[in-house]
């Protein structure tokens, strides 16, 4: 990495050296203070073995990875991810320029500071709530500094959200340059050998990833001053790490920094000086110094080694300028030929960080994030050819994990200004927790109309569940189709779609758009069949929101035609002859036709199911495991079966329930609680939430003040 682009933050009192932080999580604007409640759990970080001299700064705890044991980790229940890594598929690309099976995207993201990064979200909506997972193939939980710790384990919300979208997450091993506090002894600590010649910290890293539920490690050795012996030890360490990691289904990515002679010399290419490290890892991040010729030769060299050229991530530094970054895109992802390598996006959370603090609302953030990932057109089906920013959606085909039933989404992005349950505010506090994020629509936002394109985006002023809904706002002077999800869901005679929506202004006819076949070619619309929502079998109104249940009985992906009598579907596919056939649901969306405009229409929920919703079993043994004033740690036993997450409420003396939080884990921290007037003991409840948002009976506990 280029030292000229780094920013130095002076270390806090008692730390031994300046912190290297332009490429450190400590530089995140608006990050919370490191100090906090004594029981507040934070994401874990370590030094390899020996600790710095002096005293850590406020809120910083120096830990040795060599001394870590899962059984001795009090915060492990709060930091262990629970969502398994989902399989995913690539539907027909949304445009003619995006390609499947070629360049992939790695994102190096700092979600918070190294120290003081809460394990389970926090009480602010100002958070990098990444939702464009459909374009990402590997996420690196970036961070680390010489004054806090060098090895970072991703916190559970990030891993759970990424896994739900099929994206593996790597922890970060960062050995900083000496000019920014790095000490060569930490590199030697990392690669140390035991009496049997093994590398004990390789095994410890794999054990951490297994215990915490993430997918491997990104290794970045940038501390200079090494020699050939250290280079040989690093290669040996990396080979052992990869071997142990592979046995656990984990992966290892190497950063182009240290060379085989032990020196640090960023190559910007795969060549003789770093090839041995690439061969010892699963992939390599190629430093920003690459050129078109170097990338071309690197791809050829990788293939000559029997490896794939797309196992090389060509670094693109977007930390300072985001979509204004000037880059030779044709050197990586040429428009008129096969892609050269994959792309490594360094710090795409610029989409949040560049916003002024008085304009860093969730809506502002998602508008910027859509611009970054989709491009100036804000529609991946029609890229803007004049946009100098080569947005990921222009080159890389999106992916989806919606392959089984039941499937449901309330379009919850993982942060919000309030918390809603069935359209009612049950907490008016701002929040973030990526583990509560639903599976997101991949193509944001594909809008098909012959008229004026409406504004479409996530909105946080109202929601059905969670913190957000999808808002369509515009004249709607022609029928307008909004693509939502590419799917590969089996479809039987009992399959139904539930759509929860609300019209805030104007009058609009809503039709469900379903496709039982794939789009014929890149850029083409799915062959939709339109099903009237107003003629649905069941329409239920709750708190101003309508939920319509639309049966898919009779649809098939292999026959076309209409039943005798008046067809219920029109154009782009038909119902079959009525026999009990099955097929596959390939795409789902909505078509809106205005009867009176302008229109403001909200989509609050979508569910596809083939049986009645099942209520999950209740958690058991809810208990307070630690208390300090108004700060409490809770734990419980998980009920069997597939669950979406858990929600916790406080029952007030008048019997009303106040939402405290939600989590995919089996533990929760609540801080700053106070007794209500006359209250001697507080009552708390935890419920399990199923895939279709059915909630279990509560487990309860009381806590005396």
KOLTOR-845982 format. One record per atom (N, C-alpha, C): x, y, z. Coordinates in pm, whole numbers, plus 50000, padded with zeros to 5 digits. Layout:
N
XYZ;...
//
This chain:
705
500844988150000;500005000050000;500885012450000;500415022849934;501205034649912;501275043350038;502475044850099;502565052650223;502135067050207;502205072750085;501845086850067;500365089250087;499545078750085;498105080550101;497645077650242;498585075950334;498205072450470;498055084750557;497245083650655;497065094250755;497485088650889;498205096650966;498665092251097;497775098451205;497265090151293;496575095051412;497485092551532;497685102651613;498515100651730;497845091051825;498645082351883;498105072451976;497635079352103;496715072652172;496235077852300;497315077152406;497065083252517;498045083552626;498445069552665;499745067352676;500255054552721;500565044852609;500135047452485;500465038352377;501865041352330;502485031152271;503905032052243;504235039152114;503285039752019;503625045251888;502405051351824;502655059051717;501535064451641;500775053151574;499485055351554;498645045251493;498605047451343;498695036751268;498565037251123;497095035851091;496425046451043;494985045751047;494235050350923;494875055750823;494095058250702;493615045050646;494395034650668;493995021250626;493725012850750;493165019350849;492835012650974;491405016051011;490755006851077;489365009451117;489275021351211;490375025251275;490325036351370;490005049551303;490115050051169;489905062651099;488465064551053;487565056051095;486175057051049;485535069551106;485065078851020;484405090751074;483155086951153;482975093851263;481765091651341;481755078751419;482905071851430;482905059151502;482715061751650;482105052151720;481835054451862;483105054451944;483045060452058;484205060552147;484525046452193;485805044352221;486235030952260;485695026952397;485595036752486;485135033252619;483645030852619;483165023052711;481745020052717;481405013252848;480195007852853;479755000952973;480634988752999;480894985553124;481804974353155;481344961053094;480054958953081;479564946153030;479334946252879;479514957652814;479304958552670;480284949452597;479804939852516;480724931552439;481124938352309;482374936152270;482904942152148;483494931252058;483634934751931;484324925851838;485754923651888;486274911751867;487554907751926;488744911651837;489844914551903;491094918051833;492264914051923;493404910751859;494554905751933;495864910451870;496914909551948;498274908951896;498624894151880;499594890851794;499914876551778;500324869851910;501274876051981;501764870052107;502164881152203;503354886952186;503824897352277;503024910152258;502894917752366;502094929852366;502994942152361;502434953752323;503254965852323;503714969352464;504744977452472;505154982552602;504264994352638;504194997452765;503365008552807;501985004152851;501035013152840;499675010952888;498705013652774;497715004952753;496755007552645;495925019952671;495435026052564;494595037752576;493225034352631;492445044752656;491115043052714;490265034152624;489635024252685;488745015352611;489435004852530;490755003852536;491514994052458;492004983052551;491864970652509;492374959252584;493384951952498;494614950752549;495634943252475;495514928552507;495394920352403;495234905952420;496224898652331;496604886852372;497494878152295;496684866952232;496784865552101;496094854652034;496624841152082;497894840552110;498474827852154;497834823052283;497354832452365;496744828752492;495234826452482;494654829152364;493204827952350;492744813452355;491664811252427;490974798252428;489474800952423;488774793752342;487334795952328;486624794852462;487024785352543;486344783052671;486544794652767;487574803052743;487864814152833;487404827552777;486664827352668;486274839652599;484874843752644;484744853552733;483414856852787;482484863252684;483044869052577;482204875652478;481884866652359;482344854252361;482124845352247;480644843652213;479724842152310;478304840652272;477744852552195;478314864352217;477844876352148;478484877852010;479614871451990;480394873351867;480324861651770;479644851051805;479604839251719;478464840351618;478804840351491;477784840951385;476984828051385;475734828951341;474874817051343;474264813751208;474344822751109;473754820350978;474754812850892;474394801050839;475324793650754;475524800750620;476664798150557;476964804050427;476044798150322;475214806650260;474204801950166;474814799250028;474264789449959;474594787349819;473924798149736;474524801349622;473884811149536;474104808049389;473344814649305;473404812149162;473414825549089;473824825348962;473834837348879;472714836348777;471674844448789;470644844648686;471164851148558;470384850948454;470754857948332;471074872448366;472244877648324;472634891148365;471594901648330;471564912048412;470574922648396;470864931648277;472094931248225;472454939548110;473414931648020;473764937247908;474584930047809;476074931247836;476474939247936;477894941047964;478384933048084;477484929348175;477874921648294;478064907048257;479084900848315;479414887048281;479464878348406;478954866548393;479074856648499;480304848048471;480934843148577;482034833848562;483364840148529;483454853548534;484734860048508;485144868048632;485364881048619;485834888848733;484874887748851;485484886848968;484724887149092;485124899649170;484434902349278;484724914449357;484984910649502;486114915749550;486434915049692;486284929049749;485734930249868;485574943249933;486294943050067;487194952650087;487884954550214;487174965950286;486464962750394;485544972250456;485854973650604;485914986050649;485994988850793;484604992850841;483984984350921;482644987050972;482664994951102;483824996251163;483905003251290;485345003751336;485615009551451;486985010151501;487484996451542;488794995151553;489374982351598;488914979251740;489144988551830;488634987251967;487304994651977;486414989452060;485154996252081;484154994551969;484254983751892;483284980851786;482244971351845;481024975951873;480044967551944;479774954351872;479624943951950;479414930651894;478084929251822;477054936351867;475694933951817;474984946951782;475654955451707;475024967751666;475044978251775;474414989651747;474435000651843;473235009651818;473085019751902;471905028351901;472105040351809;472415037751684;472505048151582;472175042051448;471545049651361;471295045051224;472435048651132;473385056551182;474535060751102;475555049451100;475405040751001;476215028650996;476375024350850;477495018150819;477685013050683;476914999950668;475665001350626;474784989650612;474864984750468;475904977550437;476104972050303;474934963050266;474354965550148;473244957350101;473484951649962;474504956249891;474754951749754;475644939249754;475274929549835;476034917249846;476054909349716;475094911449628;474964903449507;476184904349417;476994914949433;478174916649349;479474912649420;479404909249548;480604906749628;480844891749641;482104887749625;482474873749641;483294871049765;483894881349821;484674879549943;484714892850016;484394892550145;484434904550228;485564903150329;486414913250337;487474913750437;487074923750544;487054919250668;486704927750783;487934935950818;488074947350754;489314954950758;489484962450889;490734963750932;491054971551050;492374967151109;492664972151227;493894968851298;494794980951312;495454982151424;496434992751446;497414988451553;498574994751550;499654990751641;499344994551785;498415003651808;498085007551945;496905000052003;496224991751921;495034984751969;495174969651953;495384965451831;495514951251801;495664949351652;496234938051612;496594935851472;495774924951405;495044917251481;494284905951427;492824908151465;491954909251367;490554912651392;489644901251351;488754897351442;487684887851410;486434895751376;485784892751265;484554900051227;483464898351332;482694909051356;481594907351449;480434899951383;479604893951464;478584884651416;477584891051320;477094903351342;476114908951248;476624909551104;477884913151085;478454913850950;478464899950887;478914890050963;479004876550908;477624871050877;476664873050966;475324867850943;474694874050818;474844887250801;474284893750682;474964888850555;476294887750559;477014883150441;476654868750407;476614860150505;476284846050482;474884844450425;473954852550469;472594851650417;472574854250266;473574861750217;473674864850075;474754856750005;475304846550074;476274837650011;477684843050002;478034852850086;479344859250079;480204854850198;481364848550174;482254845250285;482954857650339;483264857350469;483874868650538;485204864250598;486234872350576;487564869450629;487924879150740;488544873850845;489164882450944;490444888150888;491014897950957;492184905150906;493384903250997;494514899450937;495804899051007;496654910050945;496884920451021;497554932350969;498834935051049;499964934850980;501254937951040;501724951050978;501574962451049;501744975650986;503214979150960;503454988550869;504804993650848;505374999650976;506704999250989;507345004451109;507045019251128;506905026651019;506635040951029;505295043751095;504445033751102;503115035451162;502935026251283;504025023351349;503955016151474;504235001351465;504414996051346;504664981851331;506004977751389;506054965951449;507294960651507;507554946751450;508754944751402;509074932151335;508884920251428;508974922551557;508774911451651;507354905651638;506394913751600;505034908551585;504924899451463;505684902551359;505724893351245;506374880251287;507464881151362;508134868851409;507234861251506;506474868351588;505514861751677;504504853651596;504014859651488;502974852951408;503484839851349;504714839751301;505214828051227;506074818951314;506094821051445;506914813051534;506584798151522;507564789751552;507394775251545;507534769151683;506884757751701;507064750451826;508174740151809;508354731851910;509464722151906;509304712051794;508074709951748;507834700451639;507914706951502;508234719951498;508344726851371;507034731751315;505974731151396;504684736251352;504514750751394;503534757251331;503234771251361;501984771851448;502134773751579;500954772951667;499894783551637;500304795351589;499294805651564;498504802951436;499014794651348;498194790551233;496984782751282;497214773551372;496114765951430;495184774551511;495744784651581;494904793351662;493994801951575;494494806751463;493664814551371;492494806251318;492774794051281;491714785351230;490694782451340;491174780551461;490254777851573;489354789951600;489904802051590;489104814051610;488014814951504;488384813051378;487404813951270;486304803551287;486684791551330;485674781151351;484754784651468;485324789451578;484524792751695;483594804651669;484074814351593;483304826451568;482384825051447;482604814851365;481694812351254;481964820151127;483204825051108;483514831650982;484424822750898;484954827950786;485374819250677;486864819250644;487704825050727;489134824650699;489804837950728;490974839950662;491814851250700;492434858150579;492554871250590;493294879750497;494594883350567;495734879850509;497034881650574;497794892750501;498154903150575;498784915050519;500014918350603;501204913850557;502454915750630;503214927450569;503134939350631;503744951350576;504844957150665;505284949750767;506364954650851;507694951250785;508444961550749;509704959550678;510834955150770;511994952450710;513194948850786;513454934050795;512624926050731;512814911550737;513934906750645;514254893950659;515294887950577;514754875250513;515644868250441;515204856250368;514684845550464;515264844650584;514794834650680;513364837650724;513074850450746;511714854150784;510754851650668;511204854450546;510374851650429;510054836750419;511044828350447;510814813850442;509844809650552;509974815550670;509054812250779;507624816650747;507504828150681;506164832850644;505534823350541;506304818750445;505754809350347;505314796450415;506144791650508;505794779550581;504534781550665;504454793050730;503264796250809;502024796650721;502134803050606;500984804650518;500524791050465;501464782450431;501094769050383;500354761250490;500844762050614;500164754850723;498794760950750;498734774150747;497444780650769;496434776250664;496854776050538;495924772050432;495514757450448;496444748850482;496124734650498;495094732550608;495344738950723;494414737450834;493074744050803;493124755450736;491894762550703;491054754650604;491694748950503;490954741250402;490214729550464;490834723450564;490184712150630;488924716250704;488794729050735;487614734250805;486694742250711;486954741650581;486134749150487;486414763950487;487594768050534;487984782050539;488944785150425;489174798050402;490064802350294;491074812550345;492144814750267;493204824050303;493514832750182;493534845850202;493944855150096;495184862550142;496154863650052;497434870150079;497434883950017;497994893650090;498154907050034;499554908749978;499644914449861;500914916749790;501734927249864;502544922649959;503364931850039;504744925850061;504864916150153;506144909450175;506534901450051;507824901050024;508344892949914;509114881149971;509544872249883;510134859649929;511434861750005;512094873249988;513324875850063;513064882150199;511774883150238;511424888450369;511254903450374;511624910350266;511444924850262;510004928150225;509594940450250;508284945050207;508474953750084;507904949249975;508044956449847;506814953249764;505894962749759;504614960649691;504864959449541;504474948549483;504814945549345;503774950449244;502504950649282;501474954149185;501344943949075;501734931749104;501714921149004;501954907849074;501634897049006;502074883749046;503354880948970;504454879049043;505754876848977;506614867949065;507894866849029;508794857849100;508944861549247;508744874149282;509014878749417;507864875749514;506684872449463;505564869349554;504794856849514;505224850249409;504484838549359;504354827749465;505404825749544;505364815049645;504254817449747;503994830049778;502904833049872;501544830749807;501404834449681;500164831749609;499894816749603;500944808949578;500774794449571;500404788549706;500804795249814;500504790249949;499154794950000;498444803449922;497154808949964;496094805249861;494864809349889;493764807049796;493624818149694;494074830149729;493944841649640;494944852249685;495124862649601;496044873449637;495454886849595;495524896549686;495184910349656;496414916949595;496294921649470;497404927949398;497414942749432;498544947549484;498644961349530;498314971149417;497954983449456;497454993649365;498464997849258;499704993649266;500734997549171;500624990349036;499614982149019;499494974648895;499344983948774;499734978648660;499484985048531;498764974948443;498324979448325;497624970348235;498534958648198;499794961448169;500714950648130;500964941148247;501114946748366;501374938148483;500184929148513;498974934648500;497814926148526;497694915248420;497944918648295;497854908548189;498854897348214;500094901048248;501104890748273;500794882948401;500194889548499;499824882648623;498764872148597;497754875548517;496724865848483;497294853848410;498204856548316;498834845648241;499684836948333;500394843248426;501234835548519;500364826748608;499244832148659;498354824148744;497864811848669;497464813648544;496984802248466;498114792448436;499334797548418;500474788648398;500784780148519;500364784748636;500544777148760;499394767448785;498454766848692;497284758448712;496244764748801;496344777748820;495394785248901;494534793948811;493514800048867;492654808748790;493094823248799;492994830448689;493354844648689;492424852748777;491214847748802;490274855148885;490484852649033;491554845249067;492004844049205;492924855649243;493124864949149;493884877149173;492914888749182;492974896249294;492124907949312;492964920349280;492674927349171;493394939649137;492874950949224;493734956649307;493304966449404;492864979549341;491704984349384;491164997349342;490855005049470;491585015849493;491475023649616;490375034149600;489245031849665;488115041249655;487895048649786;488825047249881;488625053150013;488455068250007;489215075049920;489195089649918;488155095549825;487905088949711;487095095349607;485905087149558;485705075049606;484525067449570;484345066349420;483145070049370;482875068649227;483595079249144;484295088549208;485125098149135;486545093149116;486815081049161;488155075249146;488465073148998;489635077648956;490085075748818;490845062548810;490375053648724;490985040348716;490975035648571;491965027548536;492025021348403;491185008648406;489885010248394;488974998948407;489184988548297;489544992948179;489714983348070;490904974048093;491804977848185;492904968948219;492434957248306;491324959148377;490794948548465;489604941648400;488604949648363;487344944248311;487044950648175;487814947248071;487574953447940;486174950447888;485624960047816;484284958347762;484244948547645;485364947747572;485344940347446;486164927447450;486424922247568;487184909947579;487004903747716;487614892047735;487514885447865;488144894147973;487574893648092;488134900948205;489534895948235;490394905048279;491804901748303;492004895248438;491484901448543;491554896148679;490244899848749;490184896948877;489074901648959;489404915449014;488464921149090;488584934749143;488624934249295;489554941549354;489614943149500;489284957449537;488074960049586;487654973549623;488104976649765;488984986549776;489484990449907;488655001849964;487914999050069;487145008450149;485945014550075;485035006150025;483835011549961;482885018350059;483175017650189;482325024950285;482505040050271;483285044250174;483305058450134;481895063550113;480995055150067;479635059650040;478955065150164;479365060650280;478895066450406;479805077650452;481125074850451;482065083850517;482175097450450;481895098450320;482055111250252;480885120650276;479805115450331;478625123750353;478855133150472;478425145750461;478495154550579;477685148750693;478105151450814;477445145250928;475975148950937;475595160750887;474195164650893;473385159050775;474045151250689;473345144750577;473695129950572;473965124150686;474315110050689;473135101950742;471985104550685;470795096850720;470825083550645;470025073750687;469975061250609;469595063450464;468645072550439;468255075150301;469385081050219;470125090650276;471275096350206;472315085750176;472565077250276;473565066750257;473185057250144;471945052250144;471575042450043;471505048649903;471175061349893;471225067949763;472655068049710;473625071149799;475025071049757;475505056949728;475095047349809;475555033649790;475005027749660;473745030949627;473195026349499;473975032349383;474335044949394;475125051449289;476475044549272;477095040649380;478415034149375;478335020449309;477395012149351;477354998349305;476644996649171;475695005549142;474875004049021;475325013348910;475785025348944;476185034948842;475225046648836;475555056348750;474815068948744;473365066948704;473065056548626;471685054248583;470785049648696;471365044448802;470635038548915;469735027148870;470075020848758;469295009548705;470255000148635;470544988548695;471524979448634;471114973648500;469834974948464;469404969748333;469724979448220;470094991748254;470435001448150;471585010348198;472815005048196;473975012748241;474155025548159;474705035648223;474995048348158;476375047348093;476395046647960;477655045247889;478585056947904;478085068447945;478935080047963;479485081548103;479185072448191;479635073148330;481095068548337;481985077148386;483395073448397;483645062948505;482715062048598;482825051848704;482275038648651;483105028348649;482695015148603;482095007848724;480845010248750;480195004248867;480204989148856;480244982148970;480254967448965;479134961648880;477934967248886;476814961648810;477034962148660;477934970748614;478194971848470;478974959848419;479844954148504;480764943648459;480494930048517;479964929548638;479874917048713;478414912948728;478094900648694;476724895648708;476364894248855;475134897848887;474654896549024;474334882049056;474244878949185;473894865549232;472754866249332;472084854949351;470944854149443;471054841349524;470494841749645;470444829749730;469014824949753;468054830349679;466644826749700;466364814049619;466574802649684;466494789749615;465554779849682;464934783349791;464074773749861;462934781149928;461924773649966;460764779050037;460724773550179;460204781350272;459644794750252;460734805350240;460374816150171;461244827850159;460414840150194;461004849350270;460294861550305;461284872850324;460814884850298;461614896850320;460694908250361;461144916150457;460444928450491;461274940550447;462294938050363;463144948550307;463834956550417;464194949350522;464894955350634;466384955750602;466964967550597;468354969250556;469354967150668;468884965350790;469804963250902;470094975850982;469394986750954;469454998751038;468195006851015;467905015851107;466685023551093;466565034351198;465585042751179;465305053751273;464365049451384;463625038651360;462705032951458;462635017951431;461915010851516;461654996651493;460144994651483;459724987751377;458304985651350;457964970751360;456784968051411;456234954551412;454794955351362;454554949651244;453244950251178;452744964651168;453634973451124;453264987251099;453194996251219;453484991151337;453414998951460;454825000951515;455125013151557;456425015951617;456475009951757;457425000851779;457604995051912;458894999651978;459675007551906;460815014751964;461075026751876;461185038551937;461455050551859;462935054251861;463795044751898;465245047051902;465875042751771;466825050751723;467605046951606;468465034751640;468805026851539;469515014351566;470255009551442;471205000651462;471794992851353;472144979051404;471924969151320;472294955251349;472184947551217;473304945751150;473264939651017;472774925251020;472874918651134;472384904951142;470884903851122;470164915051138;468714915151117;468334918650974;469324921050890;469074924650751;468444912950675;467414915950597;466784905850512;467634903450387;467294892750314;467914891050183;467414902250092;468354909350035;468044921449961;467774918649814;466884926449751;466784925849605;468144929149543;468594920949449;469954922549396;470064934249299;469064936249216;469164945849105;468434958649141;469164968049201;468514980149250;468964992149170;467944998649102;466594992749097;466224991348949;465864979248906;465424977148768;463964981248757;463704991648678;462354996848657;462084996948507;460994990548468;460654989648325;459344997148301;459435007548220;458245015648190;458455023048059;457355025547989;457385033947870;457185048547907;456915051148032;456665064748077;457825070248158;457505079548246;458505085948331;458905076348443;460195074848460;460685065648563;460455071748701;459785064548790;459605069648927;460885068249008;460925074949119;462005072949216;461705060449297;462715051649309;462555039249385;463735037949481;463455034449605;464535032449699;464025027949835;464965024449923;464605021450060;464205034350131;463145033550210;462655045150283;462515041650430;462835051250515;462915048750659;461885056550739;460965063250668;459935070750737;458805061750786;458705049750729;457655040450772;458055026450725;457565016450795;457905002650762;456824993350815;456774981550759;455894971050808;456584963450920;457804959350895;458634952950999;460044958250988;460754958551102;462134962951100;462234977951093;463054982950998;463284997250994;463055003950861;462674996450755;462595002550623;461564995350537;461145002450432;460274996850330;460785001850195;460204996750086;460545001449952;459495011649911;459955023449871;459045034149831;459165036849682;458025036449612;457935040349471;457205053649468;457835063849411;457315077549418;457415083949280;456265087149218;456315093649088;454955094549023;454945099748900;453695101648829;453075088348785;453895078548752;453415065748699;452455068348583;452965075448480;452135078848365;452065067548262;452645056048297;452515043848217;452715032148312;452195020248279;452435008748366;453925007048395;454255004248519;455645003848565;455914990648635;456954983748588;457334970848646;458594972648728;458584967748850;459734967948939;460194953648963;461414950348913;461994937248942;462374936649090;462114925449155;462474923949296;463514913149317;463174900649292;464104889749321;464224880149204;465474876349173;465714864549091;465714852649185;465004842049148;464834830649238;465054817549162;465194807049238;465174793349184;464344784749279;463174789449311;462344782949412;461434772449348;461354760649407;460384750849358;458964755949379;458104752949284;456754758449287;455764746949270;454894745049368;453924734249365;452504739449365;451574730149378;450164733749367;449684742349484;450424742449594;450004750149710;450814763049730;451674766349634;452534778049650;451724790949639;451974799949733;451314813149731;452374823849754;452034835849709;452864847649735;452054857349819;452654862349925;452014872550009;452724885849988;451934896049959;452474909349932;451844919050032;452694925750111;452214935650207;452584949450156;451574958050135;451824970950070;450864981450123;451134993950083;450305005050127;450425016450026;449335022649993;449345034349905;449185046849989;450205055649985;450195067850065;449645079849989;449705079349856;449195090349775;448785085049640;447745090849579;447265086349451;446455073649463;446235067449349;445515054649344;446225045849242;446425033349276;447245024749191;446705010549192;446745004149076;446424989949063;447724982049073;447754972049158;448964964249184;448784950149127;449764945749051;449794932149000;451104925549041;451014912949075;452194905149104;452794900448972;454094901748956;454804897248837;455614884748873;455324873548808;456064861248833;456514855348700;457704849648701;458244843148580;458624828948614;458184819748531;458494805448551;459584800848456;460174810048384;461314807048298;462334818248311;463564815348269;464644825048274;464474835148160;465004847148180;465044856948071;465834851147954;465394854147833;465974847747715;467394851647685;467824863547723;469174868147694;469544879147792;470854882147807;471254892847897;470554905947862;470054912547965;469374925147948;467894924047921;467414912047891;465994910247862;465194909447991;463924913447982;463054912348097;462674897748119;462484893548244;461954880148268;460594878748199;460224866848154;458914864748089;457794864348192;457424876148238;456494877248349;455054873548309;454364868148407;452914866648406;452364876048512;451304883348479;450744893148572;449554887148646;449584887748777;448504882448859;447914893848942;446634896748925;446024908048998;446084906049150;446624915649218;446684915049363;445324918249424;444574927149360;443274930849415;442274919349407;442534909549317;441644897849306;442194885949384;443124888649477;443734877949554;442694870749639;443014858349670;442094850249750;441864856349887;442904861849947;442804867550080;443454881250082;442774891150133;443324904550153;443044908350298;444114910850372;443984914150514;444564928050536;443864936250611;444314949850640;444684951050787;445914955450815;446404957250952;447154970350958;446704979351044;447384992151069;447674999750940;446714999350848;446855006750723;447574999450613;448174987950643;448874979850543;447954968450498;447994965450370;447234954350317;448154942750281;447784930850322;448514918750284;447614910250197;448014908350072;447264900349976;447964886949957;447204876249956;447734862849932;447324858349793;448314856549706;448064853449565;448504839049538;447604829949504;448004816149477;448674815049340;449654806249332;450334803549205;449894790249147;448824784749197;448324771849151;448164771648999;448704761548937;448524759848794;449624765448709;450554773148768;451664778248688;452674767348663;453344767748551;454374758048518;455444765048437;456644759948447;457734765548369;457934758548237;457084748748199;457334741048078;456194741547979;455034747148017;453894747947925;453354762147921;452754766047810;452034778647804;450634775847754;449764785447769;448384783447728;447464788947834;446184788647810;445234793547908;444244782647942;443664783848059;442584774848095;441324778848017;440374769948012;439094773247948;438474784948023;437884793947950;437254805548013;438204817248015;437924827048097;438704839248101;440014836848173;441184839548109;442474837448176;442664847548288;443354843348394;443624852448505;444964859348488;445754854748394;447034861148368;447074865748224;447914875548196;448024880648061;449484882848024;449804880847900;451084884347839;452304879147917;453314875347844;454594870747899;454434858047982;453584848647940;453424836248015;451974834448054;451554822148068;450154819548101;450054808848207;448854807548261;448584796048347;448454783748259;448694772348317;448604760148236;447174754948235;447024742248196;445674736848175;444994732748304;445584736148419;444914734048546;445304721248617;446054712548549;446454700348617;447544703448720;447734694448815;448644697048927;450084695148883;450594704848812;451964704348767;452804713248858;454074710848855;454994719048933;456004725248840;456714735048890;457744741748811;458694748948903;459374759048848;460334766848923;460014781548906;459994788549016;459804802949013;461164809448988;461284816648874;462574822448835;462704837148869;461624844348880;461714858648910;460394863348966;460474873849045;459274879449106;459414894649113;458334901649085;458324916149090;456904921149105;456694933949076;455354939749080;455164948748959;453914950048913;453574959848812;452534969448871;452804982348858;451954992748913;451355001048799;450065002848802;449365011148703;448545021448778;448855034148754;448195044848829;446795047348776;445825048148866;444495052948831;444385067748859;445255072548950;445315086748984;446705089549037;447345099648986;448695102649030;448815116949078;449995120849128;451165112149146;450935101749256;451815091249252;451645079649339;452815078649437;452485075649562;453485071349662;453015057849713;453745047349678;453335033649711;454475026649782;454145019949892;455155013149972;454984998049964;456104991349954;456144976749966;456804973450098;456044967150187;456554964350321;456974950150344;456444940650265;456804926650287;456464918150166;457234907550151;457024897850044;457334884150101;456464874450075;456714860750121;456234851050014;456994840249997;456604829349907;456644816649991;455524809549994;455464797550078;454574787150011;454774774850053;453964763849999;453224756250108;453194761850226;452434756050337;452104767050436;451234764150527;450854774050627;452074777550714;452194789950754;453334793850838;453394785550967;454594781451000;454814773551121;455344782651232;454804781151350;455274788951464;456464782051528;457594788851542;458764782251603;458544779451750;459294769951801;459264767251943;459884778652022;459464780052144;459954791052228;461374788152277;462194798552289;463474796652358;463224792352502;464244787352564;464114783152703;465254788852786;465034788552916;466074792053014;466634806052993;465764815752963;466214829652957;466724833653095;467884839753098;468514843053225;469384855353210;469594862353319;470544873353326;471874867553373;472894868453288;474174862253321;475144871853389;474884884853376;475724894653444;474944907653451;475184915453557;474484928053575;475414938053640;475334950553592;476074961553653;475204973953641;474484977253749;473544988153742;472454985153641;472314993953542;471314991953438;471814984653316;473004978753325;473574971253213;473434956353242;472774949153151;472484934953172;472964926653054;473454914753084;473734904652982;472704893552996;472084890052883;471094879352880;471644867552800;471164855752833;471444843752755;470234834752761;470104825952661;468974816552656;469364804552573;468544794452576;468744782552494;467884783652369;468464780852257;467784782152129;466794770752109;465634774052055;464674763452022;465124756351896;464714743751875;465134736251757;464464741651630;465044738151514;464474742151387;465134754551329;464704758151208;465264769751139;464644782451193;465474791751232;465014804451285;465644815851206;464944827051201;465484839151140;466344846751240;465784849551357;466514856551462;465674855951591;466124862951693;465384864351818;465104879151841;463994882051909;463674895751947;463434896252097;463854907352157;463744909152301;462914921452330;462064920152430;461224931252473;461304932552625;461054944652668;460844947052810;459344949252831;458774942352927;457364943952958;457244954653066;456594965653031;456454976853124;455354974253226;455354981553335;454344978953440;452904979653390;452624987553285;451244988253235;450924977053136;451894967753114;451654956353028;452104958152884;452464970352845;452944972452709;454374967152696;454724964052571;456044958552544;456894968852471;458134970352512;459084979252447;460194970852384;460404972652255;461434965252183;462824969252233;463624959452271;464994961952314;466014959052206;465744949052125;466694945552020;466404931951963;467144928651859;467054915551797;468434910551764;468574897651756;469894891751730;469724877651679;470704873151603;470734859151559;471424850251661;472024856351761;472764848851861;471854844351975;472444837852073;471714833152191;472094841152315;472544853452292;472924862252402;472704876552357;472444885252454;472164899252421;472594908152536;473144919852500;473494929852600;472534941552589;471984945952702;471134957752707;471754967452806;472014979552760;472684989352846;471805001152881;472095007252995;471425019553034;469975017853075;469575006053118;468185003953161;467965010553298;466735015053317;466385021453444;465025016353491;464825015753621;463485011453669;462435021853637;461255017053603;460115025953587;459635030353726;458885041353736;458405045853869;457685034653944;458155032054064;457545021954149;457885007654111;458725005654014;459044992153966;460174986154050;459924974954112;460954968254192;461724957854111;461094952654009;461744942653926;461264944553782;462184943253688;461844944653547;461624930853487;460674930153394;460374917553327;460814918453182;461474907853135;461994907452999;461514894752929;461354895752797;460904884452715;461814882952594;462034870652554;462714867852428;461854858152349;461744860552219;460964852052130;461814847952011;461534836151958;462144831751834;461284836351717;461934840351608;461244844951488;461574835451374;460544830051309;460734820851199;460954828051067;461204820350962;461484826150830;460334834750781;459104831150814;457934838850772;457484848850878;458384851950971;458164861851077;457134857551180;456754845051181;455954840251293;456824840351418;456214843851530;456984844851653;456504834751755;457424829851831;457144819651931;456504825752054;456074817152142;455734821552277;457004826652344;456884835252443;458094840952503;458694832152612;459994833452626;460674829452748;460854842152831;460664841452959;460664853553041;461644852453157;462064864153204;462904864953322;462654878353388;462784878953518;462674891553591;464024894953653;464264907653667;465504912453727;465164922953831;465564920453953;465294929754062;466274941454058;465754953354077;466624965154077;467294966854212;
//
